[in-house]
Amino acid sequence: SQQGEEDPQALSIQEGENATMNCSYKTSINNLQWYRQNSGRGLVHLILIRSNEREKHSGRLRVTLDTSKKSSSLLITASRAADTASYFCATDRSSGSARQLTFGSGTQLTVLP
Amino acid sequence: ETGVTQSPTHLIKTRGQQVTLRCSSQSGHNTVSWYQQALGQGPQFIFQYYREEENGRGNFPPRFSGLQFPNYSSELNVNALELDDSALYLCASSLMPGGWDEQFFGPGTRLTVL
């Protein structure tokens, strides 16, 4: 089952605009992560935010976390055509001693040149 | 590039057959996790291996099994293939036991079951 749900499912913007994607999750978390996936290929880790953090920045990325609403948002500023990809949020849970990442269904971002 | 490779890139099988997918982790990474990603969905955790032992499993039936070898390579085996097994299969390697550090994903194997 999917722990997180991203919103919107698809987003299309012009180059230079900002893109905002939202993620909601169901259970309490230790941290939340955002990943990027190009064209159904491998996932690339973008940023991790811990449950005691409210905001985190990395380059053009800004992530917020609201644990009271069980939601997070990813903002990409000054978007580029190369940012076109699917973006997923993921939370952690334990499966035995293993870390099990539980992903949402993703937001497909298209940045038009 | 993450340094994690998977083979083959694409694979077509028929229902009822068996398939083996391969993953080569980053050197030194003793933990490998496998995920199944259906079209339009996020990845779902299948299982994880640490030093050749399964140490965690998601909600997948026993016909999904794995092996991990001392040379940082691993396999995902699926028996009695079903149409719903069609998906992108991703492996992810990590240095720490349990994969509680960053996981590095391979490019995936696209499996189509006809």
Chai-1 contact restraints between the chains, C-beta under 6 A:
chainA,res_idxA,chainB,res_idxB,connection_type,confidence,min_distance_angstrom,max_distance_angstrom,comment,restraint_id
A,G40,B,L88,contact,1.0,0.0,6.0,A-B,restraint_1
A,R41,B,P107,contact,1.0,0.0,6.0,A-B,restraint_2
A,G42,B,F105,contact,1.0,0.0,6.0,A-B,restraint_3
A,G42,B,G106,contact,1.0,0.0,6.0,A-B,restraint_4
A,G42,B,P107,contact,1.0,0.0,6.0,A-B,restraint_5
A,G42,B,G108,contact,1.0,0.0,6.0,A-B,restraint_6
A,L43,B,F105,contact,1.0,0.0,6.0,A-B,restraint_7
A,H45,B,E102,contact,1.0,0.0,6.0,A-B,restraint_8
A,F88,B,G42,contact,1.0,0.0,6.0,A-B,restraint_9
A,S95,B,G56,contact,1.0,0.0,6.0,A-B,restraint_10
A,G96,B,N55,contact,1.0,0.0,6.0,A-B,restraint_11
A,G96,B,G56,contact,1.0,0.0,6.0,A-B,restraint_12
A,S97,B,N55,contact,1.0,0.0,6.0,A-B,restraint_13
A,S97,B,G98,contact,1.0,0.0,6.0,A-B,restraint_14
A,A98,B,Q48,contact,1.0,0.0,6.0,A-B,restraint_15
A,A98,B,N55,contact,1.0,0.0,6.0,A-B,restraint_16
A,A98,B,G56,contact,1.0,0.0,6.0,A-B,restraint_17
A,A98,B,G98,contact,1.0,0.0,6.0,A-B,restraint_18
A,R99,B,G98,contact,1.0,0.0,6.0,A-B,restraint_19
A,R99,B,G99,contact,1.0,0.0,6.0,A-B,restraint_20
A,R99,B,W100,contact,1.0,0.0,6.0,A-B,restraint_21
A,Q100,B,F45,contact,1.0,0.0,6.0,A-B,restraint_22
A,F103,B,G42,contact,1.0,0.0,6.0,A-B,restraint_23
A,F103,B,P43,contact,1.0,0.0,6.0,A-B,restraint_24
A,G104,B,G42,contact,1.0,0.0,6.0,A-B,restraint_25
A,S105,B,Q41,contact,1.0,0.0,6.0,A-B,restraint_26
A,S105,B,G42,contact,1.0,0.0,6.0,A-B,restraint_27
A,G106,B,G42,contact,1.0,0.0,6.0,A-B,restraint_28
